[in-house]
Amino acid sequence: MTTFEKLSAINVNGKTEKKSNLTYLSWAWAWAEVKKACPDATYIIKETEYDEALGFMCHSTVTIQGETLEMWLPVMDGANKSMKKVAYKYSTKYGDKTVEAATTFDINKTLMRCLTKNLAMFGLGLYIYAGEDLPEDTKDDSSKAITAPKNLPTIPNAPLDERKFKALGILSALKTIDTVPLLLAAIREFKGTKEGNGVVDAPTIVKFIELNTIDVINSFYKFAK
């Protein structure tokens, strides 16, 4: 059995909590489970990067049985807005909102969430980021794939073909899920449509992968619409 098969089969539901429509897994429990299954596992917390426009980005790497994978995660507040060195305001239809300045606590919390997400790349709790309720081998056969939402907006003078319908369905689910695989799936679907052909190019996909934030996902969702 491979590392991915062992870790992806573990049911993590009892160790998760929901905040602002996002599901979080206890980093301490996640690391304990990985070490029990893979005693040689090690991790490195890398230097946190800062950009005046984008905010803080945390990085980590995990190595298991000679394979090293990297992960990154932005420091965000409870509304999933990027936190910066100083507080700032943004406008909504309900009025102005304030994002407080990031503290060492916010950064430390994000670092450990980044580690947990890093572990998911090896299989532990990966289904959480895909919007599923159970690991693959314990799901009921009646589990349904992501489908397009009802009342989907259409593009004037342009037919809504099947591939675009599927792409928008995936993106609708992505509005509260921060994950590269599903985003790429939506991009591939949209790229195959008349509107997306030649528009969604390789540099665009690379940009989405590098940023991998809720804001970028929402921007692509609006672009695809």
N, CA and C of each residue as an Amber inpcrd file, in Angstrom:
protein
   675
   0.8530000  -1.1990000   0.0000000   0.0000000   0.0000000   0.0000000
   0.8860000   1.2450000   0.0000000   0.5500000   2.2090000  -0.8570000
   1.3440000   3.4330000  -0.9360000   1.0220000   4.3760000   0.2180000
   1.8830000   5.3790000   0.4010000   1.6540000   6.3870000   1.4420000
   0.3130000   7.0700000   1.2340000   0.0160000   7.4330000  -0.0080000
  -1.2440000   8.1210000  -0.3030000  -2.4330000   7.2300000   0.0200000
  -2.3500000   5.9650000  -0.3280000  -3.4620000   5.0460000  -0.0580000
  -3.6980000   4.8910000   1.4420000  -2.6240000   4.7970000   2.2050000
  -2.7590000   4.6550000   3.6610000  -3.3890000   5.8920000   4.2900000
  -2.8750000   7.0710000   3.9340000  -3.3390000   8.3020000   4.5790000
  -4.7160000   8.7480000   4.0870000  -5.0070000   8.5150000   2.8160000
  -6.3070000   8.9570000   2.2820000  -7.4600000   8.0990000   2.7830000
  -7.1540000   6.9190000   3.3240000  -8.2020000   6.0330000   3.8380000
  -8.6270000   6.3870000   5.2580000  -7.9000000   7.2910000   5.9240000
  -8.2110000   7.6610000   7.3060000  -9.3860000   8.6390000   7.3500000
 -10.3890000   8.3300000   8.1500000 -11.5560000   9.1940000   8.3160000
 -11.2250000  10.2700000   9.3550000 -11.2010000  11.5260000   8.9300000
 -10.8040000  12.6210000   9.8220000 -11.9860000  13.4410000  10.3240000
 -13.2060000  13.0360000   9.9870000 -14.3920000  13.8540000  10.2920000
 -14.5140000  14.2620000  11.7520000 -14.1540000  13.3650000  12.6580000
 -14.3210000  13.6800000  14.0760000 -13.3350000  14.6920000  14.6100000
 -12.3600000  15.0860000  13.7870000 -11.3270000  16.0230000  14.2380000
 -11.3740000  17.3380000  13.4700000 -12.5000000  17.6330000  12.8520000
 -12.6160000  18.8630000  12.0660000 -13.5480000  19.8630000  12.7440000
 -13.4460000  21.1160000  12.3180000 -14.3670000  22.1580000  12.7700000
 -14.6100000  23.1110000  11.6190000 -15.7930000  23.7290000  11.6240000
 -16.1480000  24.6430000  10.5400000 -16.1060000  26.0880000  11.0140000
 -15.5240000  26.9500000  10.1800000 -15.4790000  28.3830000  10.4390000
 -15.6410000  29.1050000   9.1060000 -16.6060000  30.0210000   9.0520000
 -16.8530000  30.8090000   7.8380000 -16.9680000  29.9200000   6.6000000
 -17.7330000  28.8520000   6.7090000 -17.9960000  27.9350000   5.6040000
 -16.7740000  27.1320000   5.1570000 -15.7010000  27.1720000   5.9340000
 -14.5140000  26.3910000   5.6240000 -14.3250000  25.3270000   6.6940000
 -13.7950000  24.1850000   6.3150000 -13.5710000  23.0900000   7.2500000
 -12.0950000  22.9910000   7.5870000 -11.7910000  22.9610000   8.8840000
 -10.4060000  22.8900000   9.3400000 -10.1790000  21.5930000  10.1070000
  -8.9930000  21.0370000   9.9030000  -8.5950000  19.8120000  10.5940000
  -7.5350000  20.1620000  11.6330000  -7.6300000  19.5850000  12.8260000
  -6.6640000  19.8290000  13.8840000  -5.2610000  19.4430000  13.4190000
  -4.3360000  20.4090000  13.4310000  -2.9870000  20.1280000  12.9400000
  -2.2750000  19.1120000  13.8370000  -2.5000000  19.2000000  15.1580000
  -1.8290000  18.2910000  16.0910000  -2.2710000  16.8510000  15.8350000
  -3.5750000  16.6620000  15.6360000  -4.0920000  15.3270000  15.3690000
  -3.5910000  14.8230000  14.0170000  -3.5840000  15.7220000  13.0210000
  -3.1400000  15.3450000  11.6840000  -1.6860000  14.8790000  11.7040000
  -0.8420000  15.6240000  12.3990000   0.5780000  15.2590000  12.4590000
   0.7620000  13.9320000  13.2130000  -0.0050000  13.7380000  14.2630000
   0.0880000  12.4940000  15.0320000  -0.2870000  11.2930000  14.1680000
  -1.3530000  11.4310000  13.3820000  -1.7860000  10.3300000  12.5170000
  -0.7510000  10.0230000  11.4330000  -0.1550000  11.0700000  10.8860000
   0.8570000  10.8720000   9.8500000   2.0800000  10.1650000  10.4270000
   2.5110000  10.5780000  11.6190000   3.6920000   9.9690000  12.2400000
   3.4390000   8.5010000  12.6050000   2.1900000   8.1910000  12.9800000
   1.8690000   6.7990000  13.2990000   1.9250000   5.9290000  12.0440000
   1.4400000   6.4680000  10.9390000   1.4250000   5.7150000   9.6970000
   2.7610000   5.7610000   8.9650000   3.4610000   6.8890000   9.1230000
   4.7330000   7.0920000   8.4070000   5.7540000   7.6960000   9.3730000
   6.4310000   6.8850000  10.1680000   7.3580000   7.3770000  11.1930000
   8.4980000   8.2400000  10.6640000   8.8170000   8.1050000   9.3880000
   9.9410000   8.8750000   8.8350000   9.5280000  10.2800000   8.3830000
   8.2600000  10.6320000   8.5450000   7.7610000  11.9320000   8.0810000
   8.4360000  13.0950000   8.8070000   8.8170000  14.1290000   8.0510000
   9.4000000  15.3520000   8.6180000   8.7740000  16.5560000   7.9250000
   8.8220000  17.7000000   8.5780000   8.3100000  18.9200000   7.9430000
   9.2370000  20.0910000   8.2210000   9.1520000  21.0950000   7.3570000
   9.9330000  22.3310000   7.5100000   8.9850000  23.5090000   7.3350000
   9.0110000  24.4330000   8.2850000   8.2630000  25.6850000   8.1540000
   9.1930000  26.6820000   7.5040000   8.8420000  27.1430000   6.3270000
   9.7120000  28.0460000   5.5790000   9.3870000  29.5070000   5.9170000
  10.2050000  30.3920000   5.4260000  10.0390000  31.8230000   5.7350000
   8.7240000  32.3590000   5.1750000   8.0170000  33.1250000   5.9930000
   6.7580000  33.7320000   5.5560000   7.0580000  34.9360000   4.6740000
   6.4390000  34.9790000   3.5080000   6.6650000  36.0740000   2.5690000
   5.6180000  37.1750000   2.7870000   6.0010000  38.3950000   2.4180000
   5.0480000  39.5110000   2.5480000   5.0950000  40.3810000   1.3100000
   3.9200000  40.7420000   0.8210000   3.7750000  41.6430000  -0.3220000
   2.8090000  42.7520000   0.0920000   3.1820000  43.9820000  -0.1580000
   2.3490000  45.1190000   0.2710000   0.9390000  45.0540000  -0.3090000
   0.8150000  44.5380000  -1.5030000  -0.4990000  44.4820000  -2.1450000
  -1.2820000  43.2270000  -1.7650000  -0.5790000  42.0960000  -1.6240000
  -1.2620000  40.8230000  -1.4030000  -1.3220000  40.3820000   0.0510000
  -0.3630000  40.8050000   0.8780000  -0.3400000  40.4030000   2.2770000
   0.6770000  39.3010000   2.5450000   0.4290000  38.5090000   3.5970000
   1.3600000  37.4630000   4.0210000   1.0470000  36.1290000   3.3370000
   2.1010000  35.3770000   3.0110000   1.9380000  34.0370000   2.4580000
   2.8570000  33.0880000   3.2140000   2.2660000  32.0730000   3.8390000
   3.0280000  31.0880000   4.6090000   3.3750000  29.8860000   3.7230000
   4.5220000  29.2580000   4.0290000   4.9840000  28.1200000   3.2360000
   5.4730000  27.0030000   4.1470000   5.3020000  25.7720000   3.6850000
   5.8400000  24.6250000   4.4110000   6.1970000  23.5330000   3.4180000
   7.0300000  22.5900000   3.8470000   7.3200000  21.4060000   3.0450000
   7.2130000  20.1890000   3.9600000   6.7540000  19.0880000   3.4000000
   6.6670000  17.8190000   4.1330000   7.3770000  16.7610000   3.3040000
   8.1640000  15.9350000   3.9810000   8.8640000  14.8480000   3.3080000
   8.4650000  13.5150000   3.9380000   8.0100000  12.5890000   3.0890000
   7.6380000  11.2490000   3.5440000   8.2130000  10.2400000   2.5560000
   8.9810000   9.3120000   3.0560000   9.5880000   8.2570000   2.2410000
  10.2950000   8.8230000   1.0070000  11.0580000   9.8820000   1.2370000
  11.8640000  10.4580000   0.1640000  11.1440000  11.4170000  -0.7500000
   9.8270000  11.5490000  -0.6150000   9.0570000  12.4700000  -1.4580000
   8.7810000  13.7510000  -0.6840000   9.1000000  14.9050000  -1.2850000
   8.8850000  16.2030000  -0.6460000   7.8660000  17.0070000  -1.4340000
   6.8470000  17.4850000  -0.7270000   5.8200000  18.3230000  -1.3380000
   5.7430000  19.6400000  -0.5910000   5.5100000  20.7150000  -1.3300000
   5.4290000  22.0520000  -0.7450000   3.9840000  22.5360000  -0.7230000
   3.6530000  23.4010000   0.2400000   2.3290000  23.9960000   0.2970000
   2.4550000  25.4500000   0.7240000   1.4440000  26.2380000   0.4190000
   1.4280000  27.6560000   0.7480000   0.0100000  28.0380000   1.1520000
  -0.1250000  29.0660000   1.9660000  -1.4430000  29.5030000   2.4390000
  -1.3660000  30.9600000   2.8660000  -2.2840000  31.8120000   2.3810000
  -2.2830000  33.2220000   2.7800000  -2.8430000  33.4000000   4.1930000
  -2.3870000  34.4190000   4.8830000  -2.9170000  34.7570000   6.2060000
  -4.1960000  35.5490000   5.9950000  -5.3340000  34.9880000   6.4560000
  -6.6260000  35.6270000   6.2190000  -7.4010000  35.8050000   7.5240000
  -8.3360000  36.7480000   7.5170000  -9.1650000  36.9600000   8.6960000
 -10.3920000  36.0550000   8.6270000 -11.3500000  36.2580000   9.5410000
 -12.5360000  35.4100000   9.5890000 -13.4160000  35.5060000   8.3640000
 -13.2670000  36.6030000   7.5870000 -14.0520000  36.7740000   6.3580000
 -13.2550000  36.3460000   5.1340000 -12.1330000  35.6670000   5.3740000
 -11.2570000  35.1950000   4.2970000 -10.6800000  36.3260000   3.4530000
 -10.3670000  37.4310000   4.1180000  -9.6870000  38.5500000   3.4820000
  -8.2240000  38.5400000   3.8930000  -7.3380000  38.7900000   2.9400000
  -5.9070000  38.7840000   3.2220000  -5.5530000  39.8340000   4.2670000
  -4.7730000  39.4240000   5.2560000  -4.3420000  40.3460000   6.3050000
  -2.9630000  40.9000000   5.9590000  -2.7360000  42.1540000   6.3240000
  -1.4770000  42.8190000   6.0050000  -0.8340000  43.3550000   7.2890000
   0.2600000  44.1040000   7.1310000   0.9680000  44.6340000   8.2980000
   0.1680000  45.7230000   8.9880000  -0.6880000  46.3870000   8.2230000
  -1.5290000  47.4440000   8.7940000  -2.9850000  47.1590000   8.4420000
  -3.8990000  47.6830000   9.2410000  -5.3250000  47.4930000   8.9820000
  -5.7260000  48.2550000   7.7200000  -6.7540000  47.7600000   7.0280000
  -7.2520000  48.4570000   5.8440000  -8.7450000  48.2270000   5.7160000
  -9.3960000  49.0600000   4.9130000 -10.8370000  48.9730000   4.7190000
 -11.1640000  48.5310000   3.2960000 -12.3190000  47.8950000   3.1490000
 -12.8260000  47.5590000   1.8280000 -14.3380000  47.7420000   1.8530000
 -14.8960000  48.0030000   0.6880000 -16.3210000  48.3170000   0.5950000
 -17.1520000  47.0860000   0.2230000 -18.3270000  46.9790000   0.8180000
 -19.2890000  45.9360000   0.4740000 -20.6430000  46.6040000   0.3060000
 -21.6360000  45.8390000  -0.1360000 -22.9760000  46.4130000  -0.3070000
 -23.6230000  46.7420000   1.0350000 -22.9950000  46.2400000   2.1220000
 -23.5010000  46.5370000   3.4670000 -22.7100000  47.6500000   4.1470000
 -21.7770000  48.2500000   3.4070000 -20.9560000  49.3090000   3.9780000
 -19.4860000  48.9200000   4.0420000 -18.6720000  49.7880000   4.5960000
 -17.2350000  49.5330000   4.6870000 -16.9200000  48.5100000   5.7760000
 -15.9600000  47.6360000   5.5010000 -15.4860000  46.6450000   6.4520000
 -13.9980000  46.8620000   6.6880000 -13.5310000  46.4570000   7.8520000
 -12.1180000  46.6240000   8.2000000 -11.4370000  45.2820000   8.3870000
 -10.2600000  45.1410000   7.8040000  -9.4140000  43.9690000   8.0180000
  -8.3080000  44.4030000   8.9630000  -8.2530000  43.8050000  10.1300000
  -7.2470000  44.1920000  11.1190000  -5.8470000  43.7610000  10.6810000
  -4.8520000  44.4210000  11.2450000  -3.4670000  44.0600000  10.9430000
  -3.1680000  42.6600000  11.4730000  -2.3590000  41.9210000  10.7430000
  -2.0080000  40.5580000  11.1580000  -1.1070000  40.5880000  12.3880000
  -1.3030000  39.6370000  13.2750000  -0.4580000  39.5050000  14.4650000
   0.3580000  38.2230000  14.3440000   1.3010000  38.0390000  15.2520000
   2.0940000  36.8060000  15.2400000   1.1890000  35.5880000  15.4660000
   0.1060000  35.7760000  16.2110000  -0.8450000  34.6820000  16.4310000
  -1.4990000  34.2820000  15.1160000  -1.9110000  35.2670000  14.3060000
  -2.5440000  34.9870000  13.0170000  -1.5860000  34.2260000  12.0960000
  -0.3280000  34.6650000  12.0940000   0.6700000  34.0250000  11.2340000
   0.9530000  32.6010000  11.7020000   1.1050000  32.4290000  13.0210000
   1.3770000  31.0940000  13.5550000   0.2210000  30.1340000  13.2590000
  -0.9950000  30.6270000  13.4140000  -2.1830000  29.8090000  13.1460000
  -2.2150000  29.3780000  11.6770000  -1.8740000  30.3020000  10.7790000
  -1.8660000  29.9950000   9.3510000  -0.7590000  29.0060000   9.0090000
   0.3760000  29.1350000   9.6570000   1.4810000  28.2010000   9.4140000
   1.0640000  26.7630000   9.7070000   0.3550000  26.5780000  10.8140000
  -0.0620000  25.2230000  11.1670000  -1.1780000  24.7190000  10.2550000
  -2.0280000  25.6250000   9.7840000  -3.0530000  25.2280000   8.8100000
  -2.3910000  24.8700000   7.4810000  -1.3260000  25.5990000   7.1620000
  -0.5740000  25.3190000   5.9440000   0.0440000  23.9220000   6.0340000
   0.5890000  23.5850000   7.2050000   1.1610000  22.2560000   7.4170000
   0.0930000  21.1810000   7.2390000  -1.0880000  21.4270000   7.7900000
  -2.1830000  20.4630000   7.6720000  -2.5780000  20.2630000   6.2190000
  -2.6330000  21.3500000   5.4780000  -2.9520000  21.2680000   4.0540000
  -1.8370000  20.5450000   3.3040000  -0.6020000  20.7780000   3.7290000
   0.5520000  20.0960000   3.1530000   0.4250000  18.5800000   3.3350000
   0.0080000  18.1750000   4.5400000  -0.1870000  16.7430000   4.8230000
  -1.3000000  16.1560000   3.9630000  -2.2940000  16.9950000   3.6440000
  -3.4040000  16.5270000   2.8120000  -2.9230000  16.1510000   1.4130000
  -1.8470000  16.7800000   0.9480000  -1.3070000  16.4460000  -0.3620000
  -0.7760000  15.0160000  -0.4020000  -0.4880000  14.4600000   0.7810000
  -0.0710000  13.0590000   0.8650000  -1.2770000  12.1380000   1.0960000
  -2.4750000  12.7400000   1.2170000  -3.6890000  11.9330000   1.3220000
  -4.5330000  12.1570000   2.5580000  -3.9460000  12.6050000   3.6680000
  -4.7020000  12.7350000   4.9160000  -5.7210000  13.8730000   4.8450000
  -7.0000000  13.5140000   4.8520000  -8.0530000  14.5360000   4.8340000
  -8.1890000  15.2690000   3.5210000  -7.6260000  14.7280000   2.4460000
  -7.6810000  15.4230000   1.1590000  -9.1140000  15.6390000   0.6900000
 -10.0020000  14.7120000   1.0500000 -11.3960000  14.8280000   0.6080000
 -12.0840000  16.0650000   1.1740000 -11.5720000  16.5960000   2.2920000
 -12.1430000  17.8190000   2.8630000 -12.0350000  18.9590000   1.8600000
 -10.8630000  19.0730000   1.2370000 -10.6230000  20.1590000   0.2890000
 -11.3660000  19.9560000  -1.0230000 -11.8600000  18.7530000  -1.2510000
 -12.6400000  18.4730000  -2.4590000 -14.1290000  18.5980000  -2.2010000
 -14.4990000  18.9980000  -0.9720000 -15.9050000  19.1970000  -0.6480000
 -16.6620000  17.9220000  -0.3540000 -15.9480000  16.8300000  -0.0640000
 -16.6150000  15.5680000   0.2340000 -16.7700000  15.3930000   1.7420000
 -17.5880000  14.4160000   2.1450000 -17.8660000  14.1750000   3.5570000
 -17.0870000  13.0020000   4.1280000 -16.6690000  12.0690000   3.2620000
 -15.9730000  10.8670000   3.7180000 -14.8180000  10.5420000   2.7910000
 -13.7960000   9.8250000   3.2950000 -12.7100000   9.4020000   2.4040000
 -13.2450000   8.4780000   1.3300000 -12.5100000   8.3750000   0.2340000
 -13.0000000   7.6910000  -0.9630000 -13.4780000   6.2690000  -0.7150000
 -12.7390000   5.4740000   0.0630000 -13.1160000   4.0760000   0.2060000
 -14.2220000   3.8330000   1.2160000 -14.7260000   4.9040000   1.8870000
 -15.8150000   4.7080000   2.8360000 -17.0680000   5.4620000   2.4240000
 -17.0170000   6.1380000   1.2720000 -18.1930000   6.8680000   0.8060000
 -19.2660000   5.9100000   0.3350000 -20.5250000   6.3150000   0.5010000
 -21.6460000   5.5260000   0.0070000 -21.6850000   5.6160000  -1.5130000
 -22.1390000   4.5670000  -2.1740000 -22.1930000   4.5530000  -3.6240000
 -23.1150000   5.6160000  -4.1900000 -23.9810000   6.1690000  -3.3280000
 -24.9290000   7.1740000  -3.8060000 -24.3190000   8.5600000  -3.8490000
 -23.0170000   8.6960000  -3.4690000 -22.3640000   9.9960000  -3.4930000
 -22.4750000  10.5910000  -4.8890000 -22.7680000  11.8600000  -4.9370000
 -22.9630000  12.5120000  -6.2260000 -21.7830000  13.4100000  -6.5640000
 -21.4690000  13.5080000  -7.8390000 -20.3980000  14.3950000  -8.2850000
 -20.8980000  15.8250000  -8.2290000 -19.9600000  16.7780000  -8.2840000
 -20.3260000  18.1920000  -8.2780000 -21.1130000  18.5010000  -9.5380000
 -22.2380000  19.1600000  -9.3710000 -23.0550000  19.5290000 -10.5200000
 -23.2470000  21.0250000 -10.5480000 -23.6320000  21.5400000 -11.6870000
 -23.8180000  22.9780000 -11.8300000 -25.0040000  23.4500000 -11.0030000
 -24.9390000  24.6730000 -10.4480000 -26.0260000  25.1910000  -9.6300000
 -27.2430000  25.5450000 -10.4780000 -28.3910000  25.6190000  -9.8150000
 -29.6040000  26.0160000 -10.4980000 -29.5740000  27.5160000 -10.7780000
 -30.4280000  27.9560000 -11.6820000 -30.5190000  29.3750000 -12.0310000
 -29.1650000  29.9290000 -12.4430000 -28.3910000  29.1540000 -13.2130000
 -27.0750000  29.5690000 -13.6540000 -27.2120000  30.7090000 -14.6520000
 -26.5150000  31.8300000 -14.4600000 -26.6210000  32.9550000 -15.3910000
 -26.0600000  32.5750000 -16.7580000 -26.6400000  33.1200000 -17.8120000
 -26.1830000  32.8300000 -19.1670000 -25.4720000  34.0420000 -19.7540000
 -24.6910000  33.8100000 -20.8070000 -24.0010000  34.8840000 -21.5020000
 -24.8680000  35.3290000 -22.6670000 -25.1450000  36.6230000 -22.7910000
 -25.9890000  37.1150000 -23.8810000 -25.4420000  36.6740000 -25.2460000
 -26.3360000  36.2030000 -26.1060000 -25.9950000  35.8330000 -27.4780000
 -24.9680000  34.7070000 -27.5650000 -24.8350000  33.9160000 -26.5010000
 -23.8840000  32.7970000 -26.5410000 -24.5370000  31.5770000 -25.9040000
 -24.5730000  30.4680000 -26.6230000 -25.1840000  29.2510000 -26.0640000
 -24.3860000  28.7080000 -24.8910000 -25.0860000  28.2140000 -23.8930000
 -24.4290000  27.6400000 -22.7140000 -24.2370000  26.1500000 -22.9720000
 -23.0470000  25.7600000 -23.4750000 -22.8370000  24.3610000 -23.8270000
 -22.5650000  23.5210000 -22.5820000 -22.5280000  22.2190000 -22.7870000
 -22.4340000  21.2790000 -21.6720000 -21.1280000  21.4230000 -20.8860000
 -20.0060000  21.6200000 -21.5740000 -18.7190000  21.7380000 -20.8900000
 -18.6710000  22.9890000 -20.0230000 -19.2270000  24.0840000 -20.5210000
 -19.2190000  25.3070000 -19.7260000 -20.1360000  25.1530000 -18.5180000
 -21.2480000  24.4790000 -18.6990000 -22.1830000  24.2350000 -17.5990000
 -21.4770000  23.4680000 -16.4840000 -20.7050000  22.4630000 -16.8720000
 -19.9640000  21.6650000 -15.8950000 -18.8810000  22.5100000 -15.2150000
 -18.2040000  23.3490000 -15.9990000 -17.1500000  24.1960000 -15.4420000
 -17.7080000  25.1410000 -14.3880000 -18.8410000  25.7540000 -14.6800000
 -19.4450000  26.6820000 -13.7320000 -19.9380000  25.9620000 -12.4880000
 -20.3610000  24.7160000 -12.6600000 -20.7820000  23.9310000 -11.5060000
 -19.6170000  23.6920000 -10.5600000 -18.4680000  23.3360000 -11.1300000
 -17.2740000  23.1100000 -10.3130000 -16.8620000  24.4030000  -9.6250000
 -16.8760000  25.5110000 -10.3590000 -16.4630000  26.7940000  -9.7930000
 -17.4040000  27.2550000  -8.6870000 -18.6880000  26.9160000  -8.8150000
 -19.6320000  27.2770000  -7.7660000 -19.2280000  26.6300000  -6.4530000
 -18.8000000  25.3760000  -6.5090000 -18.3470000  24.6720000  -5.3090000
 -17.0460000  25.2600000  -4.8070000 -16.2340000  25.7820000  -5.7130000
 -14.9260000  26.3160000  -5.3410000 -15.0020000  27.6440000  -4.5980000
 -16.1590000  28.2670000  -4.5620000 -16.2750000  29.5800000  -3.9310000
 -15.8840000  29.5340000  -2.4640000 -15.9730000  28.3670000  -1.8280000
 -15.5880000  28.2690000  -0.4200000 -14.5410000  27.1860000  -0.2050000
 -13.9050000  26.7060000  -1.2880000 -12.8880000  25.6600000  -1.1620000
 -11.5920000  26.1430000  -1.8010000 -10.5130000  26.0950000  -1.0520000
  -9.2300000  26.5530000  -1.5380000  -8.4100000  25.3500000  -1.9870000
  -8.5420000  24.9540000  -3.2620000  -7.8510000  23.7490000  -3.7070000
  -7.4660000  23.8240000  -5.1700000  -6.2560000  23.4330000  -5.4850000
  -5.7570000  23.4950000  -6.8460000  -6.4150000  22.4810000  -7.7820000
  -6.5460000  21.1940000  -7.3950000  -7.0920000  20.2090000  -8.3360000
  -8.4680000  20.5610000  -8.8910000  -9.3870000  21.0120000  -8.0240000
 -10.7250000  21.3400000  -8.5080000 -10.7060000  22.5850000  -9.3830000
  -9.8400000  23.5430000  -9.0350000  -9.7270000  24.7520000  -9.8470000
  -9.2320000  24.3860000 -11.2420000  -8.2480000  23.5230000 -11.3070000
  -7.7300000  23.1030000 -12.6030000  -8.7840000  22.3490000 -13.4070000
  -9.5980000  21.5560000 -12.7160000 -10.6610000  20.8190000 -13.3970000
 -11.6280000  21.7920000 -14.0600000 -11.9770000  22.8590000 -13.3350000
 -12.8900000  23.8590000 -13.8870000 -12.2450000  24.5870000 -15.0520000
 -10.9520000  24.8960000 -14.9230000 -10.2460000  25.5940000 -15.9970000
 -10.2270000  24.7370000 -17.2590000  -9.9570000  23.4320000 -17.0790000
  -9.9150000  22.5380000 -18.2360000 -11.2720000  22.4780000 -18.9400000
 -12.3450000  22.4290000 -18.1390000 -13.6740000  22.3790000 -18.7270000
 -13.9770000  23.6600000 -19.4990000 -13.6470000  24.8040000 -18.8860000
 -13.9590000  26.0840000 -19.5240000 -13.1120000  26.2870000 -20.7690000
 -11.8650000  25.7910000 -20.7170000 -10.9710000  25.9520000 -21.8570000
 -11.5210000  25.2500000 -23.0920000 -12.3350000  24.2060000 -22.8750000
 -12.8850000  23.4570000 -23.9940000 -14.1280000  24.0820000 -24.6040000
 -14.5980000  25.2060000 -24.0630000 -15.7960000  25.8410000 -24.6080000
 -15.4400000  26.8610000 -25.6800000 -16.4620000  27.3060000 -26.4060000
 -16.2320000  28.3040000 -27.4520000 -15.6830000  29.6010000 -26.8540000
 -16.2440000  30.0220000 -25.7040000 -15.8120000  31.2730000 -25.0840000
 -14.4240000  31.1620000 -24.4660000 -14.0960000  29.9470000 -23.9630000
 -12.8250000  29.7920000 -23.2710000 -11.6670000  29.4110000 -24.1540000
 -11.9400000  28.9150000 -25.3570000 -10.8780000  28.4490000 -26.2390000
  -9.9150000  29.5740000 -26.6050000  -8.6370000  29.3880000 -26.2800000
  -7.6310000  30.3930000 -26.6020000  -7.5460000  31.5160000 -25.5900000
  -8.4630000  31.5470000 -24.6210000  -8.4510000  32.6140000 -23.6090000
  -7.7350000  32.1420000 -22.3540000  -8.0740000  30.9380000 -21.8930000
  -7.4440000  30.3730000 -20.7050000  -6.1630000  29.6710000 -21.1410000
  -5.0430000  30.4050000 -21.1260000  -3.7820000  29.8450000 -21.5890000
  -2.9240000  29.3520000 -20.4290000  -1.7810000  28.7870000 -20.7420000
  -0.9020000  28.2240000 -19.7210000  -0.4770000  29.2430000 -18.6640000
  -0.0500000  30.4610000 -19.0490000   0.3350000  31.4480000 -18.0230000
  -0.8040000  31.7590000 -17.0590000  -2.0320000  31.7740000 -17.5680000
  -3.1910000  32.0390000 -16.7090000  -3.3380000  30.9360000 -15.6760000
  -3.2190000  29.6980000 -16.1090000  -3.3430000  28.5630000 -15.2030000
  -2.2510000  28.6060000 -14.1440000  -1.0210000  28.9290000 -14.5610000
   0.0980000  29.0240000 -13.6100000  -0.1810000  30.0810000 -12.5590000
  -0.7650000  31.2030000 -12.9980000  -1.0840000  32.2830000 -12.0510000
  -2.0740000  31.8050000 -11.0020000  -3.1000000  31.0820000 -11.4220000
  -4.0950000  30.5770000 -10.4770000  -3.4660000  29.6100000  -9.4890000
  -2.5610000  28.7540000  -9.9770000  -1.9110000  27.7810000  -9.1090000
  -1.0420000  28.4760000  -8.0750000  -0.2830000  29.4960000  -8.5090000
   0.6340000  30.1880000  -7.6080000  -0.1160000  30.9430000  -6.5040000
  -1.1980000  31.6150000  -6.8720000  -1.9430000  32.4050000  -5.8850000
  -2.8540000  31.5110000  -5.0520000  -3.6720000  30.7110000  -5.7200000
  -4.5190000  29.7250000  -5.0380000  -5.2760000  30.3110000  -3.8560000
  -5.9730000  31.4080000  -4.0720000  -6.7290000  32.0450000  -3.0070000
  -8.2040000  32.1200000  -3.3720000  -9.0320000  32.3080000  -2.3500000
 -10.4740000  32.4150000  -2.5780000 -10.7860000  33.5910000  -3.4990000
 -10.0640000  34.7120000  -3.3380000 -10.3210000  35.8850000  -4.1730000
 -10.0730000  35.5780000  -5.6460000  -9.0010000  34.8510000  -5.9360000
  -8.6870000  34.5120000  -7.3130000  -9.7230000  33.5530000  -7.8780000
 -10.1510000  32.6050000  -7.0490000 -11.1740000  31.6550000  -7.4770000
 -12.4700000  32.3960000  -7.8220000 -12.8520000  33.3400000  -6.9690000
 -14.0590000  34.1170000  -7.2340000 -13.9120000  34.9560000  -8.4930000
 -12.7010000  35.4950000  -8.7160000 -12.4590000  36.2960000  -9.9160000
 -12.6150000  35.4470000 -11.1650000 -12.0840000  34.2210000 -11.1140000
 -12.2080000  33.3330000 -12.2700000 -13.6660000  32.9270000 -12.4820000
 -14.3820000  32.7550000 -11.3780000 -15.8030000  32.3950000 -11.4490000
 -16.5710000  33.4970000 -12.2140000 -16.2850000  34.7580000 -11.8610000
 -16.9590000  35.8650000 -12.5350000 -16.5310000  35.9390000 -13.9920000
 -15.2440000  35.6720000 -14.2370000 -14.7270000  35.7110000 -15.6240000
 -15.4070000  34.6420000 -16.4660000 -15.5430000  33.4360000 -15.8870000
 -16.1460000  32.3300000 -16.6240000 -17.6060000  32.6010000 -16.9300000
 -18.2860000  33.3080000 -16.0000000 -19.6950000  33.6300000 -16.2180000
 -19.8260000  34.6000000 -17.3740000
